């Protein structure tokens, strides 16, 4: 019996998956670099005067905030239909995120930011690899993590009125666990989706969609770890 067609199919699928993953992580890496560059430039330009000027404009602040919440939904909806538009929107979103992150230097030290970034990167890489190689279905874990995330968001809104530093630290610790689990689940979900639907959907669009999900996982890991690292000596 000739097994060559099956062997070629496996090789082609492996090559296609590797190409897809390269695109997805490539888009994610570019988004992170754009956010970091934007934050650095705003924080250092004229000793932060540009950032101060932007902060004095309610239109810029509210416009940026609204877009920051809306764009992820646009990317999610348009990624498979209009990959080029979704890619452009992802880059715009990363710039807006950089604007938000540019204020971190006012609240945390450089050492704290560096430690949080390195820790987030280590956790992200470890869990993303786990999501790629594990044979265990992570759907149940991911669903539970999403439910926990909804509860976490509600608790954060409540604590916004309470202003409890102890609750803030606890919620940050819970958020780190949640986004650690979501990183593995989102990675496996993107791999599974590619294997099942690569012949019928835009893999470039799927790569952008996956990059957005993983970008959000990484950014939230970073922000929550930064909250934990900087919580002990912030006023």
MILO-193622 format. One line per field, with one value per residue (C-alpha): chain; x, y, z; residue in three letters; residue number from 1. Coordinates in pm, 1 decimal. Layout:
REM residues N
chaine	c(A/...)
east	c(X/...)
north	c(Y/...)
up	c(Z/...)
residu	c(ALA/...)
num	c(NUM/...)
END
This chain:
REM residues 235
chaine	c(A/A/A/A/A/A/A/A/A/A/A/A/A/A/A/A/A/A/A/A/A/A/A/A/A/A/A/A/A/A/A/A/A/A/A/A/A/A/A/A/A/A/A/A/A/A/A/A/A/A/A/A/A/A/A/A/A/A/A/A/A/A/A/A/A/A/A/A/A/A/A/A/A/A/A/A/A/A/A/A/A/A/A/A/A/A/A/A/A/A/A/A/A/A/A/A/A/A/A/A/A/A/A/A/A/A/A/A/A/A/A/A/A/A/A/A/A/A/A/A/A/A/A/A/A/A/A/A/A/A/A/A/A/A/A/A/A/A/A/A/A/A/A/A/A/A/A/A/A/A/A/A/A/A/A/A/A/A/A/A/A/A/A/A/A/A/A/A/A/A/A/A/A/A/A/A/A/A/A/A/A/A/A/A/A/A/A/A/A/A/A/A/A/A/A/A/A/A/A/A/A/A/A/A/A/A/A/A/A/A/A/A/A/A/A/A/A/A/A/A/A/A/A/A/A/A/A/A/A/A/A/A/A/A/A)
east	c(0.0/136.1/176.3/345.4/26.9/-44.4/315.8/308.3/-18.8/137.0/445.0/236.2/10.9/314.8/468.8/141.7/100.5/455.7/396.0/73.0/236.0/522.7/271.2/71.6/368.9/520.4/212.1/205.5/573.8/528.8/230.8/434.3/728.5/498.0/340.0/679.5/820.2/512.9/526.9/898.9/874.3/581.6/747.3/1081.3/982.2/1060.7/1075.9/718.6/572.5/390.0/223.2/127.1/-25.0/-227.9/-347.2/-489.1/-716.9/-1041.8/-1120.8/-794.6/-828.4/-1187.7/-1138.0/-835.9/-1016.3/-1321.2/-1108.5/-901.3/-1211.2/-1376.0/-1084.6/-1040.6/-1401.2/-1342.0/-1029.5/-1213.4/-1501.2/-1298.3/-991.6/-1130.2/-1315.7/-1061.8/-720.0/-549.2/-793.3/-765.1/-385.7/-396.0/-642.0/-418.3/-128.5/-348.9/-456.1/-94.7/-20.4/-314.3/-194.9/147.8/-15.6/-176.0/151.2/350.9/225.9/371.1/705.0/532.0/412.3/678.0/1056.2/1248.5/1358.7/998.5/888.1/1181.0/1119.5/749.3/820.6/1077.2/850.9/552.0/761.2/882.3/531.7/388.8/650.8/622.1/243.3/226.5/465.1/256.5/-54.6/114.8/257.4/5.7/-235.4/-482.4/-789.9/-778.8/-1131.2/-1276.5/-991.0/-1024.3/-1398.9/-1350.1/-1077.7/-1307.8/-1582.5/-1330.6/-1221.9/-1577.4/-1599.3/-1261.3/-1373.7/-1684.0/-1470.2/-1231.9/-1518.8/-1645.4/-1296.5/-1264.7/-1513.5/-1367.5/-1003.6/-874.7/-504.5/-532.3/-815.3/-622.7/-322.1/-541.8/-719.3/-385.2/-264.6/-587.8/-551.4/-199.1/-333.2/-627.3/-417.4/-155.6/-426.1/-574.9/-236.2/-218.2/-583.6/-568.8/-254.5/-411.7/-734.8/-553.3/-364.3/-684.1/-873.0/-598.7/-590.6/-968.3/-1044.8/-725.3/-872.1/-1182.4/-1074.6/-808.9/-509.9/-360.2/-675.4/-670.4/-306.9/-400.7/-693.7/-467.4/-201.9/-460.6/-568.8/-211.6/-116.7/-399.2/-290.3/68.9/-17.0/-250.6/8.7/261.6/29.3/-85.0/268.7/375.6/96.3/228.6/595.0/523.2/249.6/479.5/633.3/375.8/170.0)
north	c(0.0/343.2/562.3/851.2/1062.2/1044.6/1128.9/1428.3/1544.2/1532.5/1721.2/1986.1/2031.9/2065.0/2322.6/2512.9/2514.7/2640.2/2916.0/3011.8/3020.5/3231.9/3484.6/3488.3/3536.7/3779.7/4002.2/3977.8/4068.4/4369.1/4487.5/4464.5/4651.0/4926.1/4963.0/4975.9/5225.9/5448.7/5444.4/5522.9/5807.9/5972.5/5940.3/6083.3/6340.1/6684.3/6522.9/6402.5/6738.3/6582.9/6334.3/6614.6/6812.4/6512.3/6452.5/6806.6/6736.7/6560.9/6489.1/6302.4/6114.0/6002.2/5937.3/5717.8/5533.3/5460.1/5338.3/5127.2/4932.0/4923.3/4822.8/4466.3/4391.8/4535.6/4323.1/4012.1/4068.0/4177.9/3953.7/3669.0/3901.4/4180.5/4072.9/4389.6/4612.8/4394.8/4415.9/4793.9/4814.2/4589.9/4829.1/5127.8/4944.5/4877.8/5249.8/5340.3/5084.8/5245.8/5579.1/5419.6/5252.3/5575.2/5679.9/5372.2/5544.5/5795.9/5525.0/5254.1/5238.5/5119.9/4810.2/4719.0/4762.3/4553.4/4277.4/4264.0/4249.3/3970.9/3773.8/3816.1/3706.1/3395.8/3298.0/3368.8/3168.9/2873.2/2857.1/2917.7/2628.4/2416.7/2504.2/2398.0/2065.4/1931.2/1662.4/1747.4/1941.0/2276.4/2389.3/2324.7/2508.6/2798.1/2826.0/2833.8/3096.2/3312.4/3284.0/3377.7/3675.8/3808.8/3777.0/3947.3/4244.2/4286.9/4271.7/4531.9/4768.9/4727.2/4780.3/5096.2/5248.0/5077.6/5174.8/4874.6/4810.0/4459.5/4367.5/4522.1/4299.3/3991.7/4068.5/4120.8/3783.3/3621.1/3799.6/3661.7/3308.4/3369.8/3514.0/3243.8/2983.2/3185.3/3201.0/2822.3/2793.4/3066.2/2911.6/2567.2/2718.4/2890.0/2571.6/2365.5/2621.3/2621.4/2241.4/2222.9/2519.0/2618.4/2503.3/2721.6/3044.8/3311.8/3189.2/3539.6/3672.9/3393.7/3476.9/3840.2/3732.2/3497.7/3768.5/3999.5/3736.1/3655.9/4024.8/4086.9/3788.7/3912.1/4274.7/4184.0/3949.9/4232.0/4490.3/4263.6/4148.7/4512.8/4585.3/4307.3/4408.5/4776.3/4742.1/4720.0/5064.9/5273.2/5529.7)
up	c(0.0/-98.8/210.0/29.0/-17.3/355.6/439.0/203.0/361.3/708.2/589.6/413.5/716.4/944.5/711.0/690.5/1068.7/1120.4/865.9/1039.2/1382.9/1246.0/1112.6/1436.1/1667.6/1418.5/1429.0/1807.2/1834.4/1606.8/1815.4/2136.4/1980.1/1851.4/2196.7/2367.8/2116.9/2146.1/2525.9/2528.6/2278.4/2456.4/2796.4/2680.5/2414.9/2560.7/2905.1/2873.7/2771.8/2476.6/2709.2/2947.6/2659.9/2548.8/2905.1/2915.2/2616.9/2719.0/2354.4/2304.6/2631.8/2580.0/2209.5/2278.6/2558.0/2342.0/2052.0/2291.6/2389.8/2045.2/1820.5/1957.6/1861.5/1513.9/1466.6/1586.4/1344.0/1042.5/1071.5/859.1/619.3/569.1/698.9/573.8/761.4/1072.4/1060.0/1033.0/1322.7/1533.5/1479.6/1568.3/1881.6/1976.6/1938.6/2162.3/2415.5/2403.0/2484.0/2790.4/2893.4/2862.3/3206.3/3378.1/3428.0/3653.7/3890.7/3874.7/3865.2/3563.0/3755.5/3837.4/3475.4/3350.1/3606.7/3522.1/3148.1/3179.0/3413.5/3183.0/2884.7/3069.5/3176.8/2831.8/2641.5/2880.2/2865.4/2492.0/2430.8/2666.0/2468.6/2145.7/2259.4/2511.7/2396.2/2670.3/2561.2/2740.4/2646.3/2990.8/3158.5/2914.4/2966.8/3342.4/3307.4/3095.8/3356.4/3625.9/3415.4/3403.9/3782.1/3813.7/3605.1/3820.2/4135.2/3992.0/3922.1/4279.4/4421.5/4214.6/4460.0/4768.0/4699.7/4896.3/4833.3/4982.5/4745.3/4455.7/4523.0/4557.2/4228.8/4054.9/4177.4/4054.2/3719.2/3672.4/3719.0/3484.6/3201.1/3247.3/3182.7/2896.8/2724.4/2701.2/2598.1/2331.7/2183.9/2161.5/2028.1/1742.5/1657.3/1661.8/1453.4/1191.4/1171.6/1130.8/903.5/723.1/389.7/418.6/592.6/554.6/750.5/739.6/904.1/1159.7/1238.6/1307.1/1524.5/1718.9/1752.0/1909.4/2161.2/2262.3/2269.7/2517.0/2726.1/2739.7/2808.9/3093.3/3239.7/3228.1/3383.8/3666.0/3746.5/3747.6/3994.1/4218.9/4189.0/4247.4/4508.8/4805.6/4771.2/4588.1/4764.4)
residu	c(UNK/UNK/UNK/UNK/UNK/UNK/UNK/UNK/UNK/UNK/UNK/UNK/UNK/UNK/UNK/UNK/UNK/UNK/UNK/UNK/UNK/UNK/UNK/UNK/UNK/UNK/UNK/UNK/UNK/UNK/UNK/UNK/UNK/UNK/UNK/UNK/UNK/UNK/UNK/UNK/UNK/UNK/UNK/UNK/UNK/UNK/UNK/UNK/UNK/UNK/UNK/UNK/UNK/UNK/UNK/UNK/UNK/UNK/UNK/UNK/UNK/UNK/UNK/UNK/UNK/UNK/UNK/UNK/UNK/UNK/UNK/UNK/UNK/UNK/UNK/UNK/UNK/UNK/UNK/UNK/UNK/UNK/UNK/UNK/UNK/UNK/UNK/UNK/UNK/UNK/UNK/UNK/UNK/UNK/UNK/UNK/UNK/UNK/UNK/UNK/UNK/UNK/UNK/UNK/UNK/UNK/UNK/UNK/UNK/UNK/UNK/UNK/UNK/UNK/UNK/UNK/UNK/UNK/UNK/UNK/UNK/UNK/UNK/UNK/UNK/UNK/UNK/UNK/UNK/UNK/UNK/UNK/UNK/UNK/UNK/UNK/UNK/UNK/UNK/UNK/UNK/UNK/UNK/UNK/UNK/UNK/UNK/UNK/UNK/UNK/UNK/UNK/UNK/UNK/UNK/UNK/UNK/UNK/UNK/UNK/UNK/UNK/UNK/UNK/UNK/UNK/UNK/UNK/UNK/UNK/UNK/UNK/UNK/UNK/UNK/UNK/UNK/UNK/UNK/UNK/UNK/UNK/UNK/UNK/UNK/UNK/UNK/UNK/UNK/UNK/UNK/UNK/UNK/UNK/UNK/UNK/UNK/UNK/UNK/UNK/UNK/UNK/UNK/UNK/UNK/UNK/UNK/UNK/UNK/UNK/UNK/UNK/UNK/UNK/UNK/UNK/UNK/UNK/UNK/UNK/UNK/UNK/UNK/UNK/UNK/UNK/UNK/UNK/UNK/UNK/UNK/UNK/UNK/UNK/UNK)
num	c(1/2/3/4/5/6/7/8/9/10/11/12/13/14/15/16/17/18/19/20/21/22/23/24/25/26/27/28/29/30/31/32/33/34/35/36/37/38/39/40/41/42/43/44/45/46/47/48/49/50/51/52/53/54/55/56/57/58/59/60/61/62/63/64/65/66/67/68/69/70/71/72/73/74/75/76/77/78/79/80/81/82/83/84/85/86/87/88/89/90/91/92/93/94/95/96/97/98/99/100/101/102/103/104/105/106/107/108/109/110/111/112/113/114/115/116/117/118/119/120/121/122/123/124/125/126/127/128/129/130/131/132/133/134/135/136/137/138/139/140/141/142/143/144/145/146/147/148/149/150/151/152/153/154/155/156/157/158/159/160/161/162/163/164/165/166/167/168/169/170/171/172/173/174/175/176/177/178/179/180/181/182/183/184/185/186/187/188/189/190/191/192/193/194/195/196/197/198/199/200/201/202/203/204/205/206/207/208/209/210/211/212/213/214/215/216/217/218/219/220/221/222/223/224/225/226/227/228/229/230/231/232/233/234/235)
END
